[in-house]
Amino acid sequence: MTGSKVQDRSTSVDMTKGPIVREILMFAIPLMLGNAFQMLYNTVDSIVVGKFVGTEALAAIGSTTMVTNMAVFFFNGFSIGASVVIGRLFGARKIERLHDAVETTIFATLVLCLLFTLAGTFGEESLLRLMSTPADVFDEASEYLRIYFLGVSGLLIYNMGSGILRAVGDSTRPLYFLIITSLLNIVLDLTFVLAFHQGIAGVAWATIISQFISAVLTMLLLTRTHDIYRVIWKDLKLDPEIFREILVIGLPAGIQSAITSFSNIFVQGYINYFGAVVMAGWATYNKINLFVMLPMQTMAMAATTFVSQNVGARNPQRANQGTLRSILITLLITGSVITTVEIFAAPVVHFFTDDPAVVDSGVLFLHVNMYFLMFNCVNHVLAGSLRGRGDSTGPMAIMLLSFVALRQTYLFFMTRFFWNTPAAVGFGYPVGWMACAAIEVIYFFVRWYRREQT
């Protein structure tokens, strides 16, 4: 180890000891707040566009969501792999290899930033056509995507940098950066749209500027820290063994997320059939849905870190206890959030748009799908726990079967032979969630839990 690589653990959090629920919650609460602020980027875009630009522009933003998710979720799979490897090395106290993992992760991230920028910039129109995007929203959706992918590196670098911090138990400082840049994004959104009249392009520029600032702040932290995960730019390299470990865990997660998002492009195509009003209602539903899913996504990340550290410390029983308690916590929090959204469905949707027809459409999707999200609490936390063990192929196969094959089969037969209505199309999501929960629970208990408890 070079002399500049010190071993101060002052900002790292060891999750291999202490009360399980307390350790998980202390890690998850700032992480949940951070995820909420990160979601504010696109949510504020939608609110500003829906209120001050128009229904077609809101529909255009909504139609790009599946495209941006496909790219970002694939990268997040790589981020999950890196976090698991770094967390496991941290739990095992293999400091030298932890440094190799951090350096490999940053090197690979910079390469992927270039590839994603090129692919998104030159492929966005083809993807919009694949979704049968209507002509009245096509140009605005294309413009938004072009700008978004020009600045996608900021989002990717921030996500990977915060992933490194999460792997060693630090979920607090990324929160501070997101608070700053999310507030900045709101100011820039309003400035570009109201003062400069740039419409949908303005919110895209506001988003990528804010994301770049969060990336710069995160990398400055990783470069200037004296903790064990410090990034030393001259030492950046691609360690073949560690890169292979990251890909073994991260690639299945990335492929599953990317294929699921790609299949959701076809779901968007079914929605687009009903026109701009339903598209805008679906867009508002998806924004609200993201916030409802915050607890399960956050607890999935917490479970990944908790399990990876404890597996590295050779304590699988503690890892299992953390998994089951994470599921229970997630169910309780998500159930409370869903009930609140259901009671105030119309006012919540109205927050995005003043168009009564769009409000009715958004409320319809909320009422059809909301309570079925409880199944996703199990799906996400179990998947995070499995990936923390290094098992990414299991959740990948289960989720592709449920979220892609079964969902697309349902939509094909439902829309052609039974009911081609917005509600019937929207219910394609719960069909996949329920199937995934049933299969994943069986897989987890048969493949891992029973063996590790003996």
N, C-alpha and C positions, 0 to 999 in steps of 0.2 A: 504494500500500500504506500502511495506517495505521501510525503510529509505534510502536504496540504490537506489531506483527508483525515479530519479529526473524528473522534468518536463520542462527542457530546450528544447525549440523548435528551436534552432539555425540552424539546418540543415534540418528541415522539411519545406515543401512548401505547403501553404494553397491555394488550387485552387477554393475555394468557393467565392472568390472576385477578383476584378481586371479585365482588358480587357481579354475577352475569348480567342481570337486568340493568343495574346501574352503569356498568361499562358500556353496554349496548346503547342505552339512552343518552349517555354523555357524549358518545360518538355520533349518534344519529340525529340529535336535535339540531346542532349547527349545520349538519349535512342537509337536513330537510329544509332548513331556512335558506341555505345556499341554493338548493335545487329550485326552491320557489322563486328566488330572485333571478335565477337563470331562465326560468320559464317566462319571466316577465318580459324578456326581450321580444319574443314573437307575440306574446299576448298583448303587450302594449301596441305593437305594430297593428294587430287586428283591431283593437279598440279605436286607435286614432284613424285608421283607414275606414272602419265602419261608420264612425261618427262624422268624419270631416271630408271623406273622399266619395264614398258611395257603395251601394250593394255589389256592383260588378267588381270593384276593386277588392272588397272583402272576399268575394268568391274567388278572385284571382289568388289572393294570399292563401286561402284554404286549399286551392288546387295544387299549390306548391309544397304543401306540408309533407306529403308522402315522398316527394322527390328528395327534399332536404333530409328527411328522416332516414331514407335509404342510405345516403352517404354517411351521415353522422353516426347512425347506429352500427354500421359496419366498422367504422373507426373505433367506436366504443367497445366493440368486441376485442380489438387489439389492446385497448386500454385496460379491459378486465384482465386479460392474460398477463399484462405487465404488473398490474396491482397484485394479482395472486402470487406471482413469482417473487416480487419484492416483499410482500407481506410474509410469505413463507420463510424467506431468507432472514427477515427481521426477527421472526419468532424463533428461528433456529440460531440466532446470533452469529450468522456468517457474514460479517461486516464487509470483508473484501469482495465477496461475490455480490453483495448488495450493491456496492459501488459499480461493479461491472454491469449489473442489471439496469441501474439508473442511466448509465452512459449509453448502453445499447438502446434503451427505450427512447431517449431524446434523439439519438441519431436516426433511428427508424421513423420517428414522428416527423422530422424535417423532410425526409424523403417522401413520406405519404402526403404531406401538405402539398408538395409540388404536383403529385399525381392527381390528387383530388381536385385541385384548382383547374388543371387542364381538362380532366374528364367532365367536371360539372359545367365549365364554361362552354365547351364545344358540344355537349350532349343534351343540354336542357331542352331544346326545341323538340328533339326526337321523343323524349320522355313525355312532354306535354301532349304531343300528338297521340302517343300510345294510350294516354288516359282519355282520349276523345274530348279534350278541353274545348268548350264552345268558343266560337269566333269572338264573341263580345267580351271575353275575359282573357283570350290567348295572349295578346300583345303585352298586357300589364303583367301577367304571370311570367312571361318570358323575360321581361325587363327586370323583375324582382329577382329571378333566379340568376341571371347573368351577374348582377351586382353581388348577390349573396355569395356565389362561388368565387368571385374575385377576392373576397375577404374571409373565406372559410378557414384559412390557416389560423387566424386568431382564435376561433372556437376550438379547433383541434389541439393547438398548443396549450390553451388553458385547460381543456379536459384532461390531457395527459399529465400536465404539471400537477393539477389537483388530484389526479389518480395516484401519483407518486406520494403525495402528502397523505392521502387517505390510507394508503398501504401501511404506513408507519403510524397510523392512528391520529393524524392531525386533520380534523375536519373543520377547524375554527378559522384559520387564517384565509382559506379560500372563500369563506363566507364574507369576510370583510371586503375582499376585492369585488365580489359580486354585488354587494350592497352599493358600493361606489359606482360601479359601471352600469348597474341597472337604473339607478337614479339619473345618471348621465344620459342613458338611452332615452328615458322619458323626455328629458329636456331637449335632446336633439330631434326626437320624433316630432314634437310640437313645433320646434323651430323650423325644421325643413318643410313640414307640411303647411303650417299656418303662416309663417313669415315668408318663406321662399317659394311656397306653392309648388313643391316638387312631387306631390302625390305619392304614389307607391314607391317610386325611386327614392324619395326622401327617407321613408322608414327603413328601406334596405340599407342606405348609407349610414343611417343612425345606428343600426344594429351592428354592422361590421366594424365601425369605428369603436364602438363600446367594447366589442369582443377583442379587438386588437389591444386595447388598453388593459383589459383583464389578463391577456396573455403576457404582456410586457411585465405587469406587476408580479405575476406568478413566477416567471423566469428570473426576474431580479431577486425574488426571495430564494429560489433554489440555487442561484449562483452565489449569493452573498451569505447564505446561512453557514454556520459553523457546525451544523449537525451532521449526522452520519450519511445523509442522503444528498449531500451537496453535489451540484453539477459543476464539473470542471471542463470548460469548453475544449481545451487542448487535448483532453483525454477521451473525447467522444470517439466511439468505435462500435463496431457490430460484432459482439461476441457470439460466435456460431452456436455454442451450446445453449446459452441463455436465450438467444433469439428463437431457437427451435422450441424451447420450453414455453416461451410466450406464445408462439404460434399454435402449439399443441392445445393450449388452453383457450387462447383468444380467437383463433381462426374459426373454430366451430361456432362460438358465440357471435362473431361478426357475420359469418355466413348466414346463420339463422336469422339474425336481425335484418340483414340486407335483403334476404329472400322474402321474409315476412313483409318488410316495407315495400318491396317490389310487387308482391302480390296485392298489397293494399292500393297500389296504383290502379289495379283492375277494379277494386272495390270503389275507388274514386270514380272510375269510369261508369259504374252502375249508378252512382249518385249524380254524375254529370248529366245523365239521361233526363233527369227531371228539371233541369234548368237552373238559372242563377239563384233564384230564391232558395231552393232546397240546398244548393251548393253552399250558400252563405249560412243557412241554418246548420248544415253539417259541419262547417268550419267553426262556428261558435261552439257547437257541441264538443268538437275535438279539443278546443282550447280549454273548456271547462273540465273535460275528461282528464286532461293532463294534470290539472291541479288535484283532482280527486285521486289520481294515481300516485301523487307525491309520496304518501306514507309507504306504499308498497315498494316503490322504486328505491326510496331511501333505505328502507329496512333490508332490501335485497343487497344494496351496497354494504351496509353494516354487517350483514351476515357473511358476505364474501370476505371482508377484512377479518372479522372475528374468527371464522372457520379457518382461513388460511394461516393466521398467526398460531392458532391452537394446533392445527395439523403439523405446522413446522415445529412446535414445541412437543409433539407426540402426545397430545391429549385429545383423542377423538371423542371421548365421552363428554367433555366440556363443550366441544364443538356441536355435538348433537343437542345438548341442553340449550345452547344459545340459539340453535335453529328453531326448535319448537317454541321457545319463548318469544322469538322474533315474530313468528307467525301469529301468535296470540295477540301481541301488541298491535300488529298491523291490522288484524281484523277489528279490534276495538276502535282504533283511530279511524279507519276507513269507514266503518259502519256509521260512526257519528257524523263524518263529513258528508256521506251520501244522504243521510236523513235530512241534513240541513239544506243540501242542494235541492232535494226533491220538494221540500216545503216551499222554498223560495225560487223555484225553477224559472218562472217568467221574469222576475226582477233581475235574476242573474244573467239571463240571455239578453235582456233589454240593456244591460250594461254595455254590450257590444254593438248594438244597433237600435235605431228608432223605427225600423221598418216592421210593421205589425205582422206581415206575412213571414218574414224571416224569424221573428220571435216565436211564432206558432210552430214553425218547422224545427227550430232548435229545442223547444220544450218537448216536442214529440220524441225526438231522439233521446233526450234525457230520461223521459219516462219509460221508454222501451228498454234502455240498456243499463241504467245506473246501478240497481241493486245486484245485477249479475257481476259487477266488478269485484264483488267479494271473493269470487273464485280466483281472481287474479292475485289476490293477496297470497294465496297458497302458491300459485304459479311462480311469482317473482321471487319470493323469499326462498323457496326450495331450489330454484334455479341458481340463485346467488350462492346458496350453501353448497350445492353440488360443484359449482365452479371453484369455490374456495378449496375444495378437496382436489382440484385438478381434473374433475370430470365435466368436460364441456360437451362431449359427444352425446351423452344421454339426454340432457335438456334440449340440445339442438334437434335431435331426431323427434322427440316428443312434441316440441313446439312447431316444427315444420309440418308434422302430421296434422296437428290440431289447427294451427293458425293459417296454414296454407292449403293443404290438400282437402281437409274436411270443410273449411270455410268456403273455398272456391266451389267445391262440389255442391254445397248447400245453396250458394247464390245462383249457380247455373240452373239447377232444377227448380228452385223457388221462383225465379223471375221468368222462366220460360213455361212452366207447367202449372203454377199455383197462383201466387200473388206478386205482381211486379209493382210494389208500392214502396215509398221511402221507409216505412216502418219495417217491412219485411227485409229490405236490404240492410238496414241498420242492425237488425237482429243477427246478422251473420257474425258479428263480433262475439256476442255471448255464446253462440254455438261452439266456437273455438275455445273460449275460456273454460267452459264446463268440461269439455273433453280433455283438455290439457290438465286440469286439476286432478281429475280422476286417475289418469295414466301416471302423472308425475308422483302422486302420493304412493301408489303401488311400487313404482320404480325405486323411490327413495328408501322405503322401508325394506324392500326385498334385497336391493343391491347394496345398501350401506348401513342403515340403522341397526338392523338385527346383528350384523357381523361385528360392528364396532362396539356394541353394548356387551359383548361376551368377553 
